[in-house]
Amino acid sequence: MEPEEPVLSNGFICEFSDLQIRAVLLDDVMRAPDQPDKDYFIDFETKSLRDTRSILANCQISDASQFIDDNSHPRLWRILAEHALEKLDFTIADKAFVRCADYQGIQFVKRLQKLDDEAKQHAEVAAYFKRFDEAEVIYRDIDRMDLAIEMRMRLGDWFKVEKLAQNGMADDTLLTLAWNKIGEYYSDRQKWAKAVAYYAQAKNTEQLVECFYILEDYVGLRKLIGTLPDGHPHLANIGRKFMSVGLCADAVKALLKGGDVKGAIDCCVLLNQWNQAVELAEKNDFQQMEAVLSKYANNLLEQQKPLQAIELYRKANHHTEAAKLLNKMAAEAAAQRVNPLRVKKLYTLAALEIERFRSRMLDTDLTAGSMDPAYATRTMAAQTLNNLMTLDTAESDKSNNMENAWHGAQAYHFWTLAHQQLYASDFDAARRTSLLLSEFEDVLEPTDVYCFQALACFYSKYYGKCSRAFIKLESMPGIPADKQEQFADLAVSIFTKHAPVDPQVARQQERRSKKKGADEFGSKGKIQLTTCVASGKELGEDRSIKCRQCKHSSIVGELRGKLHCPLCHSVLADGKVG
């Protein structure tokens, strides 16, 4: 092996392979290490490699074959094979590929030999050397657009495939495939908006759902529901996507259109839309709904979350259960002697739930009016009877406190009202309101009621009624002896100075009341709706307004411009004026 002429270079040898030396300009690299350039690498070919290229360019291919045979090297044989392919000399090309052990090259030569057209052979050779545009031009020239498309498909150049398919009048299947592949191209690069455009052209619903979801384009996802037929398998996937982001209405719409009623109900349960869940369960005769609701409510109660359980029952239109829990909370709050206003609010909420239950039961009858007249009459009668029986059964259930709902709210309303009047030094009003509290011994603490009555009557100088309140306190069972003795001593200190007699006007009013059968103490009847809830007065002939929500009345003058019911706090603007 003869030595070659030396080559002057500033580079450092870093690799020697395939008769080629690669050097790197380290000085330049170290000058800017953060910004390397491919020009810093220099390739030097050996003499045999340069001579081979020269012989192939200037001599016969047989001469080059002989030279390479004398200086055998796989790189030289590969150069010869490539040159032979350019000349379509398949014999030399096959021999050269064999000598350099290129099995793929051998197979390529065999495939070329089977082609019946020289133009096709040139196109395949151009594609082999990665001159794809040249190969495409050749296929166009011989009017073989299908081969050009096939080549681009093998390369994965789907943008070119789309262009060629549109120009070459290809079938829709090929265009759809190209659009799907381009959509995948953009999806892989997380360019979801561009992917959507191509998936939409390909009508690829599955990928459109994924792209819309990633883009958070819920409007597009919602429109997609309308384009799909009933029962389409992708509707379930759309429903799950909406459910995962809390869009219950859209999720239910998709699941119902897909025929998955159970999935729609489960979605409502998961997203805490119990009213819709119950409605769907009733409409589709889903028997397990009540069990699921009860189980979830019990779980909340075990976790000491009664307010969440109440909200759950309200959303599920189980108003009686919500009222039951509210009444229980109110009773517990009263036993703990928390702020009376909070207790009143709890009782009021319970009563409002009962009103909603009654309204819902009776409103169901009205929906039958839109049916066929004859059928509607029969249905309406049956439904009304059924609902009234249901309502009567519910109200007879003492555990639900149906009948006593407003009774508790009234008790704490008048209790707080009487205290407000007393602290405002309106002693007559405080006395009048305190006398109403005798009706609520089952809700309020009797000792507190009669203590307050005695106090209010004392300040208003109604010593007769004050004496009767003390009599109640002294005779009340369950009061410790020392406490009774204190009451007796206090009564003696009061009534030794003041005779236990009411003012003359009060005695006359009392006589008139007794003629009507009224008794201020000991009556266990309910407060009549003729009592003004704004002041505790009797309505009488005064102009009054009736609340449509709680059905209690207020004297207009006592409202002092207020627009809300003092008891339930509903708006009175549409109330009935008496």
HUURQUI-V730915 format. One record per residue. N is the residue number from 1. SS is DSSP state (a for helix, b for strand, c for the rest). Layout:
n=N ss=SS
n=N ss=SS
This chain:
n=1 ss=c
n=2 ss=c
n=3 ss=c
n=4 ss=c
n=5 ss=c
n=6 ss=c
n=7 ss=c
n=8 ss=c
n=9 ss=c
n=10 ss=c
n=11 ss=c
n=12 ss=b
n=13 ss=b
n=14 ss=b
n=15 ss=b
n=16 ss=b
n=17 ss=b
n=18 ss=c
n=19 ss=c
n=20 ss=b
n=21 ss=b
n=22 ss=b
n=23 ss=b
n=24 ss=b
n=25 ss=c
n=26 ss=a
n=27 ss=a
n=28 ss=a
n=29 ss=a
n=30 ss=a
n=31 ss=a
n=32 ss=c
n=33 ss=c
n=34 ss=c
n=35 ss=c
n=36 ss=c
n=37 ss=c
n=38 ss=a
n=39 ss=a
n=40 ss=a
n=41 ss=b
n=42 ss=b
n=43 ss=b
n=44 ss=b
n=45 ss=b
n=46 ss=c
n=47 ss=a
n=48 ss=a
n=49 ss=a
n=50 ss=a
n=51 ss=a
n=52 ss=a
n=53 ss=a
n=54 ss=a
n=55 ss=a
n=56 ss=a
n=57 ss=a
n=58 ss=a
n=59 ss=c
n=60 ss=c
n=61 ss=a
n=62 ss=a
n=63 ss=a
n=64 ss=a
n=65 ss=a
n=66 ss=a
n=67 ss=a
n=68 ss=a
n=69 ss=a
n=70 ss=a
n=71 ss=c
n=72 ss=c
n=73 ss=c
n=74 ss=a
n=75 ss=a
n=76 ss=a
n=77 ss=a
n=78 ss=a
n=79 ss=a
n=80 ss=a
n=81 ss=a
n=82 ss=a
n=83 ss=a
n=84 ss=a
n=85 ss=a
n=86 ss=a
n=87 ss=c
n=88 ss=c
n=89 ss=c
n=90 ss=a
n=91 ss=a
n=92 ss=a
n=93 ss=a
n=94 ss=a
n=95 ss=a
n=96 ss=a
n=97 ss=a
n=98 ss=a
n=99 ss=a
n=100 ss=c
n=101 ss=c
n=102 ss=c
n=103 ss=a
n=104 ss=a
n=105 ss=a
n=106 ss=a
n=107 ss=a
n=108 ss=a
n=109 ss=a
n=110 ss=a
n=111 ss=a
n=112 ss=a
n=113 ss=a
n=114 ss=a
n=115 ss=c
n=116 ss=c
n=117 ss=c
n=118 ss=a
n=119 ss=a
n=120 ss=a
n=121 ss=a
n=122 ss=a
n=123 ss=a
n=124 ss=a
n=125 ss=a
n=126 ss=a
n=127 ss=a
n=128 ss=a
n=129 ss=c
n=130 ss=c
n=131 ss=c
n=132 ss=a
n=133 ss=a
n=134 ss=a
n=135 ss=a
n=136 ss=a
n=137 ss=a
n=138 ss=a
n=139 ss=a
n=140 ss=a
n=141 ss=a
n=142 ss=c
n=143 ss=c
n=144 ss=c
n=145 ss=a
n=146 ss=a
n=147 ss=a
n=148 ss=a
n=149 ss=a
n=150 ss=a
n=151 ss=a
n=152 ss=a
n=153 ss=a
n=154 ss=a
n=155 ss=a
n=156 ss=c
n=157 ss=c
n=158 ss=a
n=159 ss=a
n=160 ss=a
n=161 ss=a
n=162 ss=a
n=163 ss=a
n=164 ss=a
n=165 ss=a
n=166 ss=a
n=167 ss=a
n=168 ss=c
n=169 ss=c
n=170 ss=c
n=171 ss=c
n=172 ss=a
n=173 ss=a
n=174 ss=a
n=175 ss=a
n=176 ss=a
n=177 ss=a
n=178 ss=a
n=179 ss=a
n=180 ss=a
n=181 ss=a
n=182 ss=a
n=183 ss=a
n=184 ss=a
n=185 ss=a
n=186 ss=a
n=187 ss=a
n=188 ss=a
n=189 ss=c
n=190 ss=c
n=191 ss=c
n=192 ss=a
n=193 ss=a
n=194 ss=a
n=195 ss=a
n=196 ss=a
n=197 ss=a
n=198 ss=a
n=199 ss=a
n=200 ss=a
n=201 ss=a
n=202 ss=a
n=203 ss=c
n=204 ss=c
n=205 ss=a
n=206 ss=a
n=207 ss=a
n=208 ss=a
n=209 ss=a
n=210 ss=a
n=211 ss=a
n=212 ss=a
n=213 ss=a
n=214 ss=a
n=215 ss=a
n=216 ss=c
n=217 ss=c
n=218 ss=a
n=219 ss=a
n=220 ss=a
n=221 ss=a
n=222 ss=a
n=223 ss=a
n=224 ss=a
n=225 ss=a
n=226 ss=a
n=227 ss=a
n=228 ss=c
n=229 ss=c
n=230 ss=c
n=231 ss=c
n=232 ss=c
n=233 ss=c
n=234 ss=a
n=235 ss=a
n=236 ss=a
n=237 ss=a
n=238 ss=a
n=239 ss=a
n=240 ss=a
n=241 ss=a
n=242 ss=a
n=243 ss=a
n=244 ss=a
n=245 ss=c
n=246 ss=c
n=247 ss=c
n=248 ss=a
n=249 ss=a
n=250 ss=a
n=251 ss=a
n=252 ss=a
n=253 ss=a
n=254 ss=a
n=255 ss=a
n=256 ss=a
n=257 ss=a
n=258 ss=c
n=259 ss=c
n=260 ss=c
n=261 ss=a
n=262 ss=a
n=263 ss=a
n=264 ss=a
n=265 ss=a
n=266 ss=a
n=267 ss=a
n=268 ss=a
n=269 ss=a
n=270 ss=a
n=271 ss=c
n=272 ss=c
n=273 ss=c
n=274 ss=a
n=275 ss=a
n=276 ss=a
n=277 ss=a
n=278 ss=a
n=279 ss=a
n=280 ss=a
n=281 ss=a
n=282 ss=a
n=283 ss=a
n=284 ss=c
n=285 ss=c
n=286 ss=c
n=287 ss=c
n=288 ss=c
n=289 ss=a
n=290 ss=a
n=291 ss=a
n=292 ss=a
n=293 ss=a
n=294 ss=a
n=295 ss=a
n=296 ss=a
n=297 ss=a
n=298 ss=a
n=299 ss=a
n=300 ss=a
n=301 ss=a
n=302 ss=a
n=303 ss=c
n=304 ss=c
n=305 ss=c
n=306 ss=a
n=307 ss=a
n=308 ss=a
n=309 ss=a
n=310 ss=a
n=311 ss=a
n=312 ss=a
n=313 ss=a
n=314 ss=a
n=315 ss=a
n=316 ss=c
n=317 ss=c
n=318 ss=c
n=319 ss=a
n=320 ss=a
n=321 ss=a
n=322 ss=a
n=323 ss=a
n=324 ss=a
n=325 ss=a
n=326 ss=a
n=327 ss=a
n=328 ss=a
n=329 ss=a
n=330 ss=a
n=331 ss=a
n=332 ss=a
n=333 ss=a
n=334 ss=a
n=335 ss=a
n=336 ss=c
n=337 ss=c
n=338 ss=c
n=339 ss=c
n=340 ss=a
n=341 ss=a
n=342 ss=a
n=343 ss=a
n=344 ss=a
n=345 ss=a
n=346 ss=a
n=347 ss=a
n=348 ss=a
n=349 ss=a
n=350 ss=a
n=351 ss=a
n=352 ss=a
n=353 ss=a
n=354 ss=a
n=355 ss=a
n=356 ss=a
n=357 ss=a
n=358 ss=a
n=359 ss=a
n=360 ss=a
n=361 ss=a
n=362 ss=a
n=363 ss=a
n=364 ss=a
n=365 ss=a
n=366 ss=a
n=367 ss=a
n=368 ss=a
n=369 ss=a
n=370 ss=a
n=371 ss=c
n=372 ss=c
n=373 ss=a
n=374 ss=a
n=375 ss=a
n=376 ss=a
n=377 ss=a
n=378 ss=a
n=379 ss=a
n=380 ss=a
n=381 ss=a
n=382 ss=a
n=383 ss=a
n=384 ss=a
n=385 ss=a
n=386 ss=a
n=387 ss=a
n=388 ss=a
n=389 ss=a
n=390 ss=a
n=391 ss=a
n=392 ss=a
n=393 ss=a
n=394 ss=a
n=395 ss=a
n=396 ss=a
n=397 ss=c
n=398 ss=a
n=399 ss=a
n=400 ss=a
n=401 ss=c
n=402 ss=c
n=403 ss=c
n=404 ss=c
n=405 ss=a
n=406 ss=a
n=407 ss=a
n=408 ss=a
n=409 ss=a
n=410 ss=a
n=411 ss=a
n=412 ss=a
n=413 ss=a
n=414 ss=a
n=415 ss=a
n=416 ss=a
n=417 ss=a
n=418 ss=a
n=419 ss=a
n=420 ss=a
n=421 ss=a
n=422 ss=a
n=423 ss=a
n=424 ss=c
n=425 ss=c
n=426 ss=c
n=427 ss=a
n=428 ss=a
n=429 ss=a
n=430 ss=a
n=431 ss=a
n=432 ss=a
n=433 ss=a
n=434 ss=a
n=435 ss=a
n=436 ss=a
n=437 ss=a
n=438 ss=a
n=439 ss=a
n=440 ss=a
n=441 ss=c
n=442 ss=c
n=443 ss=c
n=444 ss=c
n=445 ss=c
n=446 ss=a
n=447 ss=a
n=448 ss=a
n=449 ss=a
n=450 ss=a
n=451 ss=a
n=452 ss=a
n=453 ss=a
n=454 ss=a
n=455 ss=a
n=456 ss=a
n=457 ss=a
n=458 ss=a
n=459 ss=a
n=460 ss=c
n=461 ss=c
n=462 ss=c
n=463 ss=a
n=464 ss=a
n=465 ss=a
n=466 ss=a
n=467 ss=a
n=468 ss=a
n=469 ss=a
n=470 ss=a
n=471 ss=a
n=472 ss=a
n=473 ss=a
n=474 ss=a
n=475 ss=a
n=476 ss=c
n=477 ss=c
n=478 ss=c
n=479 ss=c
n=480 ss=c
n=481 ss=a
n=482 ss=a
n=483 ss=a
n=484 ss=a
n=485 ss=a
n=486 ss=a
n=487 ss=a
n=488 ss=a
n=489 ss=a
n=490 ss=a
n=491 ss=a
n=492 ss=a
n=493 ss=a
n=494 ss=a
n=495 ss=a
n=496 ss=c
n=497 ss=c
n=498 ss=c
n=499 ss=c
n=500 ss=c
n=501 ss=c
n=502 ss=c
n=503 ss=c
n=504 ss=a
n=505 ss=a
n=506 ss=a
n=507 ss=a
n=508 ss=a
n=509 ss=a
n=510 ss=a
n=511 ss=a
n=512 ss=a
n=513 ss=a
n=514 ss=a
n=515 ss=a
n=516 ss=c
n=517 ss=c
n=518 ss=c
n=519 ss=c
n=520 ss=c
n=521 ss=c
n=522 ss=c
n=523 ss=c
n=524 ss=c
n=525 ss=c
n=526 ss=c
n=527 ss=c
n=528 ss=c
n=529 ss=c
n=530 ss=c
n=531 ss=b
n=532 ss=c
n=533 ss=c
n=534 ss=c
n=535 ss=c
n=536 ss=c
n=537 ss=c
n=538 ss=b
n=539 ss=c
n=540 ss=c
n=541 ss=c
n=542 ss=c
n=543 ss=c
n=544 ss=b
n=545 ss=b
n=546 ss=b
n=547 ss=c
n=548 ss=c
n=549 ss=c
n=550 ss=c
n=551 ss=c
n=552 ss=c
n=553 ss=b
n=554 ss=b
n=555 ss=b
n=556 ss=a
n=557 ss=a
n=558 ss=a
n=559 ss=a
n=560 ss=c
n=561 ss=c
n=562 ss=c
n=563 ss=c
n=564 ss=b
n=565 ss=c
n=566 ss=c
n=567 ss=c
n=568 ss=c
n=569 ss=c
n=570 ss=c
n=571 ss=b
n=572 ss=c
n=573 ss=c
n=574 ss=c
n=575 ss=c
n=576 ss=b
n=577 ss=b
n=578 ss=c
